[in-house]
Amino acid sequence: MNERITKLKKIMEQEKIDHVLITDYYNLKYFINLELDPGERMIVLLVSKNKENILFINELFSIPSSKNYKNIYYNDTDDCISLLSSHLSGKSIYIDGKWTASFLLKLMNRFSANYKDASHLITKLRAIKDSKEIELMLKASLNNDEVMKKIFPYIKLGISEKEIHNHLLLEFKKLTPEPVPFDPIVAFGKNASNPHHISDNTILQKGDVCLIDMGCRHQGYCSDMTRTFLQKNEKMEEIYEIVKNANRLAIEAIKPGKRFSEIDKVARDYISSFGYGQYFTHRLGHGIGLEIHEGYDVSSTSEILIEEGMCFSIEPGIYLPDVGGVRIEDLVVVSKKGVIILNSFPKEKQFIFKGLSYR
C-alpha cells in the first residue's frame, strides 16, 4: 500500500480513529498524487482503519484505478453525501480542515459520529519531507536563484516596482509552466516597511532599498526567498547587517529536538539588542512544501519540536515606518548532519546599479 496512507493508518490505529476523510487539493496530491479541482462537486478519499480506501468522485472526472483505493463514482443527480455515509461505521471520524460546510453539515446530519479536525495529523505527516520531496524543493529553490540572477541587472534608478514584478513573472514563465505559489513582492524605499506590500508604479529613487520576495514551483513543490538590495544609505546598511546576522544566528541554532519558539527567540533577541525589536513585526518563518505556507510556523508561541526532514523558512526583518525595511529569507531542511540551506543567492550586501533603467 501507499507508504503515506500506511503511516496515516498506523496513527488511526493508535488513536482509535475509524475514518479519515481527505478532501483538500494538496492533501489529495500528497496521499495519492491526484491533481484535480472538482469545483463545487464533492471529492473525498475515505481512509478507513480496517477497510479498503475509497475515492468518491463525480463521473465527470475519469480517474485511473489504483491498488491503493477503489473508485466509486456518482453523477450530478445522485445524493453523494448519502453514498459516502453508507460506507461509514463507528463513531470516530476525522476530516481535513478545508472541507466546505455545505458538505460537512449534510454529512453530520446524515451520520451521527464524533467529528474532529484531522489537520494536525496530516500536518505532522506532511511536515517530514522524504528524500524525493527534498530533491524537488532544492530544484525549486535553485530555479528561484536563477531567476533572481536574471532580474538583478534590471534593478536601476528609474524603474518601477511593477516592471520588476512583471519581469519576474516572465522569467518564471520561461522556466516552468507551473504557476508561481504567490504573487512576487517588489518594494522600493518606504514601501519596503510593509512586509506584504503589493507592487505598484513606485519608481526606484536615489537612496531607496529594493526588497524582493519571490518563489516558484517544481513538480508541485514550492520555493520562497527574500533578498534586499541597497543603495548608499547608512541607516539601511546598518539595518541590513543586523537582519543578516539574525538570519545566520537563527539558522545556526536549528537542531532536532529544539522548539521553534527557541529559534524565533534567537533572532528576535538579537534584533531587540539593537533596539529594533518592535520593528520585527512577524513570525520568524513558516513550513513549506506543496503549499507555500504549511501547517506549522517558526514563532514565539510555537512549542513544536524540530525534527529531521522538516523544511521551513527563516526570514527575520526590520521595518521602519515611512523609511523602509529589510528582510532576508532562506529555506532550510533539517538533516542528521545539520541544516541544509536550499537557496544559494548571495546574502552579502549588494548595491543597486546606478543610472537610469533600460527604458
N, C-alpha and C positions, 0 to 999 in steps of 0.2 A: 504494500500500500504506500501511497504518497507519504514521504517522511514527515512532512509538516502536519498532515492530518493525523498521522500516528502520534506525534507529540501532543497534539490537541486532545486526542482520545485518552492519552495517559493522564493528562490533567483532569479530564472529565471523570475518569475512574477514581482518581484520588479525592476529588471534591464532590463526588456523588451527583454529577450533573447528567441528566438524562439526554438532553438535546442542546446543541448549539446551532443557531440559525445565522448563517453568514450571508449578508445581503449587500454589503458595500462593494463598490467597484474595485478598490485597491485590495480589499481582503480577498475577493474572489480571484484577483490576479495572483496574489501571494499564495493562496492554498491550491488552486487548480489551474493557474496560468490562463484564466479566462479574461479576455478584454472585451467587455460588452456593456454598452449603456442601453438598457431596455426602455428608457424614457419613463412613462407613467406605469408601465407594466411590471408586475411582480417578478422578481428573480430571487430565489433562495436556494442556497446549498444547505441541506439539512444533514448535520453530522450528529449521529446517534451513538450513544455509549456502546450498545450491544447489537446494533443493527447495521445494515449496509447504508452508505451515504446516498442521498438522493438530491439531484438538481431539479428544482421545479422551474420551468421556463416556458414562455409562450411559444407556440408552434411557429410563429413568425420568424423565430431565430433557430436556425439549424446548427446544432452543436454536435461534433463528433462524439461517439460513445467513448467511454473511458473505463478502465479497470478499477478506478478509484471511486466511482459513483455511477449510478444509473440515472438516466434522464426520464423525467415524467413531464409530458407536455400538456398544456391546456390551451384553449382558444379564447377569443375575446368574449364569448358568451358564457364561458364556464365560471363557476364560483371558485376562484383559485384559492381563497382562504379556506373554504370547506375542504378542498382537495388536500391542502397542506395539513390541516388539523386532523384529517383522517389517518395520518401517518405518525401522529404524536401519541406518546404514552408517558406515564409517570407524572411527576409534579415539578421537576426542576428544569426550567427552560431558560437558557441564556441567549441573548440576542445582541449582535454587534451594534454599536451605539448610533448608527446612522440610518436605521430603517425608518421609513416615514410613518407618522402617526396614523395615516389613513389605513395602512395595512396592519400595524401593530394593535391598534384599538379593536379592529374587527376580530383579530385572532384572539385577543384577550376575552372578548365577549363570547367567542365560539368555543374556546377550550380553556377550562379552569386549571390554572397551574401557578407556581411561584415563579414569576418572570423577573429576570435580573439582567443587568448590563454586562455583556461579555467583553467589553472594551479592554479591561485590564488584563484579561487572559491573552487576548490576541496581541495587545501591545507588547507583552512580555516575550511572546514568541518572535514577533517581527523585529524586536529591538536587537536580537542577537543575529548578526549577519553571518552567513556562511561564506566560504572562500569564493564562490561564484559571485555572490552579491557584492563582496568587497572588490572583486576584479571589475565588475561593471561600474561601481561607483568611482573607482580610481580612473577609469577611462572617461567617465563623465567629467571629472574634475580636470583631467588633462586637456579635454576639449575646451573647458572653460578657460584654462590658462592660455590656450592658443588664440582664442577669440580676444582675450584681453590684450595680448601682444599685438594683434592686428589693429585694435582700437586705439591704443596708446598714442600713436603718431598723429591722430586726428585731434587730440586734446590741445587746442591752441586758443589764444585770446581771440575773441570774436565769434566763436562757435556757440551754438545754443545747446542746452540740455537735450532738447528733443532731437536734434541732429545726431548727437552721440547715441541716444536711445535707439533711434532708427537704424543707425549703423550696426549696433549690437544685434538687433533682431535680424538684419540682413545677413550678417556673418554666421549667426546660428543657423539660419535657414539654409545657407550654403553647405553647412557642415552636416546637418541631420534633418530629416523630415519630421522628427518628433517635436511637438510644441514645447516651448520653454515652460518650466514649472511655475514661474511667476513673472510679472512684468518687471523688467530691469529698472532699478532706481539710479538715476543720474541726478546729482545735486551739486550745484555750484554755490560757493560763498555762503551766505546766511541760510540758504535753503538746506544746506547740509546739517543744520541744527535740528531738523525734523527727521528722525530716523526712518520714517515711511513717506518721505516726500514723493509726490507724483511729478515726474519730469515735465517741464513746461518750456516756454520760449525764453527763459532767462539766459542771458549772454554771459559767457565767461569773461571776467574782467580782471585787471591787474590786482594781485593780492589774494584772489579767491582760491579756496581749495576746490578740488573736484572729487566727490565721493561717488563710487560706482559699486552697486550691489547687484550681482548677476548670477544666473545659473542656467543649466541646460540639462537635458536627459540623454541617457544612453541605455537603450533597451529597457526603458521604463524607469531606470534609477536616476536620481537627481543629484546635481551638484549645486553648490552655493558658495559664493566667495565675495568678500568686500575688500576693496582697496581704496585708499585715499591718496590723491596726488596733490602736491604742494606748489605754491609759488613762494618767493621770499616773503616771509611773514613770521616774525619772531615768535609771536604768541602761538600760532597754529603749529609751528615747528616744535615748540615745547610740548604742546598737547599731543602731537604725533608720537614723540618719543615715549611719553607716559603710556599711551594706549598700546604701542608696540610692545613695551616691556610687560604690561599687564597681560597681553595675549601670550607672550612667551612664558611667563611665570605660571599662568593657569595651565598651559599645555604640559609644562614640566611637572606639575603637581598631580596629573592624572595617573591613577593606579587602580587596578581591580581591588574592590573592597572599600574604596573611599565612597563617600556620599557626594552627590552632585552639589549639594549645598556647600561642601568644603571647597570645591573648585571655584564656585562662584565667589566665595569669601576671599580667596587668594587675590583674584583680580580686583574685586571691589575694595578690599582693604588697601591695596597698592594705590589705586586711583584716589581713594579718600585721603591717603597720607600726603597728597599734594594739594588737598583742599578742593578736589573736584568730584567728590562722592555724590553730591546732589545732582550732578550733570550726567551721571551714568544712569540712565532712566529706564533701562530694560534688563531682562534676564541676560545671563552670560551666553546662553546657547540653547539649542533645541535638537531633538532627534531628527534624523533624516534617513530616507531610503526610497521606497516607491513614492512617498509623498515628501514634499519639501519640509513640512513640519509634521513629525510623527509624535507618538503619544506620551512622551516624557520630555522634561526640559532640564536645563542646567541653570538652576535658580537658587536663590537664598532659602527657599522653602522646600526644595526637593530632597527628600530623605532616601531616594532610590540609590541603591548601591551600584557602583560601576562594575560591569562585567566584561570579560573578554568577548570581543565581537561587536560591541556597541559602536555605533557611529553617530557623531553629533558635531555641532558647530561650537567654536569658541570665538566670540565676537564682542569683545569689550568696546565701548565707545564713550566719548565725551562730547556733549552737545551744548554749546554756549548760545543761548537765545540771541537772535539778531546779529550773531557774529559768524558762526559756522560750527562745523563738527567734524570729528574724525572717528571712523570705525575701521577696524581691521578684523577680518573674519577668515578663519580656516576651518576645514573639515578634518576631523581626526577619527581614526579607528583604533580601538584598544586591542592590543595583541599581547601574547605571552612575553614578548621581548620588549614591550614598551608601547609607545604611542606612534602610530604611523600618520603623518600629515599627508592628506590626499592631494592637495593642490600645491603648486610649486612657484607660482608667480611671485616675484621678489616682494619682501616687506620692508626692505631698506628704503629710506626716503627717496622718492622720485619726484623730480620737478617738471612742471608743465612747460612745454615748448613755448617760447615767446613768439611775438609777431601775430599777424592776422591768420585766420583759418584759411583753408583751401578755397573758400568761396570767392 
